[in-house]
């Protein structure tokens, strides 16, 4: 009888304390530009920030790196089929969480074309030990174009107000 009481007390104490140990949870973030390819090393990558959506606690931060992906696979894959491959740009991290948490991921880029940079964010519940790495991982879609003004140069001053201003630009999908 005494052993049962002690066991019940210990069980009650453990239940009251709750989870004590955090569980490593692996997350892969990919940033695909809208209507185009993955934002990777060739465009400076995208800055990824992972926070607890409720508290704002910073959990991880880094930059996507890797290739832009396989054009054929990206453009012709039917819905729900992963479009990334092993070389496609990504940011992978491991966070330690001790219970389900609502996470916010923010992506900002391209980092090598700051004049064209954009920001997107998304939230998702994450369960300890339930990795988000399969398929495309946590996919973010970043809209926009990379626009680089070639002419006129930004520091050129016009004498008076010109009637026309010739503009030359390099415009590409991110």
C-alpha positions as a LaTeX table, in Angstrom:
\begin{tabular}{lrrr}
\hline
Residue & $x$ (\AA) & $y$ (\AA) & $z$ (\AA) \\
\hline
Unk1 & 0.00 & 0.00 & 0.00 \\
Unk2 & 2.80 & 2.37 & 0.95 \\
Unk3 & 4.60 & 1.73 & $-2.38$ \\
Unk4 & 1.40 & 2.54 & $-4.31$ \\
Unk5 & 1.03 & 5.85 & $-2.48$ \\
Unk6 & 4.65 & 6.81 & $-3.14$ \\
Unk7 & 4.33 & 5.81 & $-6.81$ \\
Unk8 & 1.11 & 7.84 & $-7.14$ \\
Unk9 & 2.77 & 10.87 & $-5.53$ \\
Unk10 & 5.78 & 10.60 & $-7.84$ \\
Unk11 & 3.53 & 10.25 & $-10.91$ \\
Unk12 & 1.49 & 13.26 & $-9.78$ \\
Unk13 & 4.68 & 15.28 & $-9.27$ \\
Unk14 & 5.97 & 14.38 & $-12.74$ \\
Unk15 & 2.63 & 15.32 & $-14.33$ \\
Unk16 & 2.55 & 18.64 & $-12.47$ \\
Unk17 & 6.10 & 19.55 & $-13.53$ \\
Unk18 & 5.39 & 18.78 & $-17.21$ \\
Unk19 & 8.05 & 18.11 & $-19.84$ \\
Unk20 & 11.51 & 18.81 & $-18.54$ \\
Unk21 & 13.64 & 18.13 & $-21.58$ \\
Unk22 & 13.54 & 19.85 & $-24.93$ \\
Unk23 & 13.47 & 17.70 & $-28.03$ \\
Unk24 & 15.68 & 18.52 & $-31.04$ \\
Unk25 & 13.47 & 19.30 & $-34.04$ \\
Unk26 & 14.98 & 19.72 & $-37.51$ \\
Unk27 & 13.53 & 22.32 & $-39.88$ \\
Unk28 & 14.42 & 23.01 & $-43.52$ \\
Unk29 & 13.25 & 26.32 & $-45.01$ \\
Unk30 & 13.23 & 26.89 & $-48.76$ \\
Unk31 & 12.41 & 30.19 & $-50.48$ \\
Unk32 & 11.03 & 29.89 & $-53.99$ \\
Unk33 & 10.45 & 33.04 & $-55.97$ \\
Unk34 & 6.95 & 33.41 & $-57.38$ \\
Unk35 & 6.76 & 31.88 & $-60.83$ \\
Unk36 & 10.47 & 31.13 & $-60.85$ \\
Unk37 & 13.18 & 29.22 & $-58.99$ \\
Unk38 & 14.77 & 28.94 & $-55.55$ \\
Unk39 & 16.49 & 31.93 & $-53.99$ \\
Unk40 & 20.01 & 30.69 & $-53.37$ \\
Unk41 & 23.67 & 31.56 & $-53.39$ \\
Unk42 & 23.70 & 33.20 & $-56.86$ \\
Unk43 & 21.36 & 35.97 & $-55.57$ \\
Unk44 & 22.94 & 36.20 & $-52.12$ \\
Unk45 & 20.27 & 33.96 & $-50.60$ \\
Unk46 & 17.45 & 34.99 & $-48.28$ \\
Unk47 & 17.76 & 35.86 & $-44.61$ \\
Unk48 & 15.63 & 33.43 & $-42.59$ \\
Unk49 & 14.46 & 34.30 & $-39.06$ \\
Unk50 & 12.52 & 31.77 & $-36.95$ \\
Unk51 & 10.68 & 33.07 & $-33.88$ \\
Unk52 & 8.10 & 31.85 & $-31.42$ \\
Unk53 & 4.98 & 33.55 & $-32.81$ \\
Unk54 & 3.48 & 34.13 & $-29.37$ \\
Unk55 & 6.52 & 35.38 & $-27.42$ \\
Unk56 & 8.79 & 36.72 & $-30.18$ \\
Unk57 & 11.70 & 34.61 & $-28.87$ \\
Unk58 & 14.40 & 34.19 & $-31.53$ \\
Unk59 & 14.92 & 30.48 & $-32.16$ \\
Unk60 & 17.14 & 30.44 & $-35.27$ \\
Unk61 & 18.55 & 32.71 & $-37.96$ \\
Unk62 & 20.53 & 32.08 & $-41.13$ \\
Unk63 & 20.78 & 32.45 & $-44.90$ \\
Unk64 & 19.59 & 30.12 & $-47.62$ \\
Unk65 & 22.33 & 28.68 & $-49.78$ \\
Unk66 & 22.52 & 26.32 & $-52.70$ \\
Unk67 & 21.36 & 26.21 & $-56.29$ \\
Unk68 & 18.27 & 27.61 & $-57.97$ \\
Unk69 & 16.87 & 24.12 & $-58.61$ \\
Unk70 & 15.93 & 22.05 & $-61.62$ \\
Unk71 & 13.90 & 24.19 & $-64.06$ \\
Unk72 & 12.09 & 21.24 & $-65.62$ \\
Unk73 & 11.09 & 19.88 & $-62.22$ \\
Unk74 & 9.99 & 23.28 & $-60.89$ \\
Unk75 & 7.96 & 24.35 & $-63.90$ \\
Unk76 & 6.30 & 21.06 & $-64.82$ \\
Unk77 & 5.76 & 19.20 & $-61.54$ \\
Unk78 & 2.11 & 18.46 & $-60.80$ \\
Unk79 & 0.68 & 19.87 & $-57.55$ \\
Unk80 & 1.80 & 18.43 & $-54.20$ \\
Unk81 & 4.94 & 16.91 & $-55.73$ \\
Unk82 & 8.20 & 18.26 & $-54.25$ \\
Unk83 & 9.89 & 20.62 & $-56.69$ \\
Unk84 & 13.20 & 20.85 & $-54.85$ \\
Unk85 & 16.13 & 18.50 & $-55.17$ \\
Unk86 & 19.11 & 17.96 & $-52.90$ \\
Unk87 & 21.02 & 20.90 & $-54.42$ \\
Unk88 & 18.13 & 23.40 & $-54.21$ \\
Unk89 & 18.77 & 26.36 & $-51.92$ \\
Unk90 & 17.73 & 25.95 & $-48.30$ \\
Unk91 & 18.38 & 26.90 & $-44.71$ \\
Unk92 & 18.42 & 23.98 & $-42.27$ \\
Unk93 & 18.46 & 24.31 & $-38.51$ \\
Unk94 & 17.68 & 22.36 & $-35.36$ \\
Unk95 & 15.63 & 23.93 & $-32.60$ \\
Unk96 & 15.02 & 22.46 & $-29.15$ \\
Unk97 & 11.38 & 22.70 & $-28.10$ \\
Unk98 & 9.65 & 21.09 & $-25.12$ \\
Unk99 & 6.07 & 21.34 & $-26.35$ \\
Unk100 & 4.03 & 22.33 & $-29.40$ \\
Unk101 & 4.89 & 25.88 & $-30.48$ \\
Unk102 & 3.47 & 28.24 & $-33.03$ \\
Unk103 & 6.50 & 29.35 & $-35.05$ \\
Unk104 & 6.82 & 32.29 & $-37.40$ \\
Unk105 & 9.32 & 32.09 & $-40.25$ \\
Unk106 & 10.25 & 35.30 & $-42.03$ \\
Unk107 & 12.28 & 35.35 & $-45.27$ \\
Unk108 & 13.93 & 38.51 & $-46.65$ \\
Unk109 & 15.86 & 38.69 & $-49.90$ \\
Unk110 & 17.53 & 38.55 & $-52.31$ \\
Unk111 & 20.45 & 39.79 & $-50.23$ \\
Unk112 & 22.63 & 40.64 & $-53.26$ \\
Unk113 & 19.88 & 42.81 & $-54.79$ \\
Unk114 & 18.70 & 44.89 & $-51.81$ \\
Unk115 & 16.90 & 47.37 & $-54.07$ \\
Unk116 & 14.62 & 44.51 & $-55.11$ \\
Unk117 & 14.38 & 42.73 & $-51.74$ \\
Unk118 & 11.02 & 41.67 & $-50.35$ \\
Unk119 & 9.83 & 40.02 & $-47.13$ \\
Unk120 & 7.34 & 37.21 & $-46.53$ \\
Unk121 & 6.34 & 35.39 & $-43.37$ \\
Unk122 & 4.23 & 32.42 & $-42.37$ \\
Unk123 & 3.24 & 30.66 & $-39.15$ \\
Unk124 & 2.87 & 26.98 & $-38.43$ \\
Unk125 & 2.49 & 24.78 & $-35.35$ \\
Unk126 & 5.57 & 22.65 & $-34.77$ \\
Unk127 & 5.57 & 19.54 & $-32.58$ \\
Unk128 & 8.75 & 18.49 & $-30.71$ \\
Unk129 & 10.62 & 15.79 & $-32.62$ \\
Unk130 & 8.36 & 16.05 & $-35.71$ \\
Unk131 & 10.90 & 17.30 & $-38.25$ \\
Unk132 & 9.88 & 19.56 & $-41.12$ \\
Unk133 & 12.43 & 18.35 & $-43.63$ \\
Unk134 & 10.62 & 16.00 & $-46.00$ \\
Unk135 & 9.65 & 16.98 & $-49.53$ \\
Unk136 & 10.28 & 20.71 & $-49.90$ \\
Unk137 & 10.39 & 21.28 & $-46.13$ \\
Unk138 & 8.77 & 24.56 & $-45.08$ \\
Unk139 & 8.31 & 26.37 & $-48.40$ \\
Unk140 & 8.08 & 30.16 & $-48.58$ \\
Unk141 & 7.11 & 31.98 & $-51.78$ \\
Unk142 & 8.66 & 35.38 & $-52.40$ \\
Unk143 & 7.07 & 37.64 & $-55.04$ \\
Unk144 & 8.94 & 40.27 & $-57.03$ \\
Unk145 & 11.50 & 41.01 & $-59.68$ \\
Unk146 & 15.18 & 41.85 & $-59.36$ \\
Unk147 & 15.49 & 45.27 & $-60.96$ \\
Unk148 & 18.91 & 46.84 & $-61.42$ \\
Unk149 & 18.91 & 50.36 & $-62.89$ \\
Unk150 & 21.86 & 50.72 & $-65.27$ \\
Unk151 & 21.16 & 54.20 & $-66.60$ \\
Unk152 & 20.83 & 56.93 & $-65.59$ \\
Unk153 & 23.19 & 56.46 & $-62.67$ \\
Unk154 & 21.70 & 57.45 & $-59.33$ \\
Unk155 & 24.09 & 60.35 & $-58.74$ \\
Unk156 & 23.56 & 62.09 & $-62.09$ \\
Unk157 & 21.93 & 65.51 & $-61.75$ \\
Unk158 & 19.86 & 66.87 & $-64.61$ \\
Unk159 & 20.14 & 70.49 & $-65.68$ \\
Unk160 & 16.54 & 71.66 & $-65.50$ \\
Unk161 & 13.65 & 69.29 & $-66.00$ \\
Unk162 & 14.24 & 66.92 & $-68.91$ \\
Unk163 & 11.33 & 66.14 & $-71.22$ \\
Unk164 & 12.37 & 62.52 & $-71.52$ \\
Unk165 & 14.72 & 60.40 & $-69.46$ \\
Unk166 & 16.08 & 57.28 & $-71.12$ \\
Unk167 & 16.16 & 54.39 & $-68.66$ \\
Unk168 & 18.17 & 51.24 & $-69.06$ \\
Unk169 & 17.62 & 48.40 & $-66.59$ \\
Unk170 & 18.38 & 44.76 & $-66.08$ \\
Unk171 & 15.14 & 43.05 & $-64.94$ \\
Unk172 & 15.04 & 39.38 & $-64.05$ \\
Unk173 & 12.81 & 37.10 & $-62.06$ \\
Unk174 & 14.35 & 36.65 & $-58.66$ \\
\hline
\end{tabular}
